[in-house]
Amino acid sequence: MRVAILASGSGSNAAALMNHFSNTEGIDVVLVGSNRSSAGVLEKANQAGVASLHFSREELGSGELLKKLETLKVDWVLLAGFLLKIPKEFCRAFENKILNIHPSLLPKFGGEGMYGMHVHRAVFEAEEKESGMTIHYVNERYDEGAIVFQGRIDVSELKSAEEIASEVLKLEHEYYPRVAREIILDSERNIK
């Protein structure tokens, strides 16, 4: 299965995915794309020997990025800290073939504007006893796709949003590659 990873930031989850899939028969990361030309994820892709692409919000919205992915015969799209909303046509073209990772236990602390430290600060300020991460399918609404996995941690003793972020990131790196691998390989088995 041919996979594209889309990210907007430093790319630690994208790096975890690329590293994991480099040892996985049947999954090939063919492209890492970012809407930010300065995003660290593009350098991480280059270091891993994976093609990288900077694209604009307009290219995402106009369908130009979708055409590039179709040209590359991409089967799955994995979002790893990608901050732009995925257009309806893109969601339809990759129906049930786009996964995202979110740094909270959805449906709590999800939706537009809820990403990165915004989420962890909200969790900390709400004095939540637990937090974690959610892997879910992507549809045209922020963080509303079907949930496939949640990893939980006790945050009641943590002293800051930064501590919560650090612990949640460990969960993301541990589980996102493994869960994505199983879903992608299961989908391939179901096709055959």
N, C-alpha and C positions, 0 to 999 in steps of 0.2 A: 504494500500500500504506500502511495506517495503522499507525503505530509508537508503542509506549509505551516509555519509558525508565524503569528503576527504579534508584535509587542511594541510598546511605546517607550520603554525605559531601559534600565541597565541590563536586563535580560538574564537574571539569575535563574528564573524558571525555564526560560528557553534553553539556557546552557544545560540545565539538569535534563531536559527532554532530549537535546541533541546527544549528550553523553550516553544516556540510557539507550536510545535508539541505535547508536553506533554499534551496539552489541546485540541488537535484536534482529533476527532474520525475519524478513517479510515487511519491515517498515523502513522507509527511506525518506529522510528529511531532505526535500529538494529545494526549499526556499525558506529564508527568514526575511520577513518584511516588516518595515516600521514606517509610521507616519511622521517620525521625527528624524531628520537627517543626522542629528548629533546623538541619537540614542546609542548607548553602549552595546545594545543587543546586536547591532550591525557588525561591530568589531568582534564580538563573540562568535558570530556566524563565520566570519572570515577566518578566525583562528581555528574553527572546527572544520574548515574546508567546505562550508555550505554556502551556496549562492545567497547573496543578500540583495535587498531591494528597498530603496526609499520611495515612498509614494505619497501623494497629497490626499487631503480630505476629499478634494474634487475627484481624484482618480478612484477613490473608494466609492463615492456616491454615484459617479457616472457609469459605473460598470467596467471601467478600464482595468482595474485590478482583477476583477472577476475574469475578464477575458485572458489576462496573463496566466492566472491559475489554471484556467481551462486548457490553455496552450501547453502548459507544463503537465497536464493530465493529473492534477492534484486530486486525490481521493478524500482527504481529510484536512480540516483547518483546526489548528489548536491556538487558542488565544492565551497569551502569557503576559498579563499586564498590559493588554491593549485597551486604550481608553476611548476610542471612538465607537459610536453605535454602528452596528452592522446593518446595512440596508436590507429591506425586505426582499429584494430580488436576489441578493447574495445569500440570504438565509434559505430562500426557496431552492437555489441552485445546489446548495450543500445541506439540504434538509436532513436532520439527524446525523450530520457529519461535521459539526462544529462543536468543539468543547471549549469551555472557559473555566478558569480557576478564579475563585473570589475569596478574599481574606476575611470572611465571617461565616457564621452559620446561617445561611439564607433560610427563610426570607428576612431574617433580622439584618439590619444594616446593609441593605442592598439598594439598588436603584441609581438613578442619575446622580453624579457627583460623589458617589460612595465608592472610593477606590483608595488604595494605599493607606497612608497615615490618617486620612479622613475617617476611614473605617475604624482603625485602631483607637483613635482619640474618642470616637463616639462610643465604642465598647467600654473604654476606660471610664469615661464620664458617666455612663449609665450604670457603672458599678456592677457589670455583669460578672457572674461567677464562672462562666465558661465562654470560650470563644473557639475559633478554629477556622477551617477552610472548607469550601464547598466546590466540588467539580460538578458542572451542569452543562446540559446542552444549551445552545444559543438559539434564541429566536429574535424577532425584531424589537423586543422590549428588554430593557436593561435587567439582567439578573432574574428573569422570570422563566427561563427554560427548565425542563425537567431535571431534577437533581439526581445524580448518579452515585455520589459518594460525599460523605462529610467526615472530616477528621476533627476530633475535639480535644481541647486541653483545658485544664483548670487554670483560670487566670485570677482567682480570688486573692492570691498572695503576691501577685505582680504589682510593682510600684509605679509603673508608667506605661503610656501607650507604646513607647519604644520597646519596652520589655515584651509586651504582647506581640508587637510586630516581629520581633526576633524569634519568638517561640512558634508563631503561626508560620513563618517562612520555613522553618525546619520541617513542619508538617507538609507544606506544599512541595518541597523538594523530595521528601520521602514518598509521598503518595501520588502526585500528579503523573509522573512518568509511568508508574506501575499501573495505575487505573486506566490511563489513556492507552497504554499498550494492550491491556486486556480487551478493552472496548473495540479498538481498531482490529485486532486479530480475530476477535469473535465475529465482527462484521464480515471479514473476509471469509471465514469458515462458513458463514450463513449464505454467502453468494455461491460457493462451490457446490 
